[in-house]
Amino acid sequence: MYPYAKNAEELRANIEEAIRDATDLAPDGMVARLTPRFFSCDYPQKSVCLEYPSEPWMRNPAGGMHGGMIATVFDNAMCTAVRGFAGIGDSPTVNLQISYIRPVRIGVPVRIRVRVSGLGRTIAHVSAELWQGEAETRVLASASSTVFVAVR
């Protein structure tokens, strides 16, 4: 069985380890370029919040964050959250659904709150919301995903 996180401290440690591992394994890869940062967690509610910068290289022709980059940060946040709760090595995406609600500005960090609604032996179900600044209730995009829970 997996070494599931037993408390908020273990959850945070697992998430920070997942970010470090992804960056170490591919120092010139996408996660290293995204520079995710642990922001907060609520262990009893099974939620994690990560923060990502929104930088000029992520810009679309209209001046906001490109939809592909929004999908990428959602994917990274949701897989990282699953790894945090399951305490395992890999957590690849099985499917990903995104709703783009409002433009995401460049130059203002984005925060993504991920909720793990189901964590089984092989599959996890997660949902997430993205916002900027302190306006957590002003959701700019939302996503849901099924993530494979893989053993190291």
Buried (B, 14 or more C-beta within 10 A) or exposed (E): EEEBBEEBEBBBBBBBBBBEBBBEEEEEEEBBBBEBBBBEBEBEEBBBBBBBBBBEEBBBEEEBBBEEBBBBBBBBBBBBBBBBBBBBEBBEBEEBEBEBBEEBBBEEEBBBBBBBEEBEEEEBBBBBBBBBEEEEEEBBBBBBBBBBBBEE
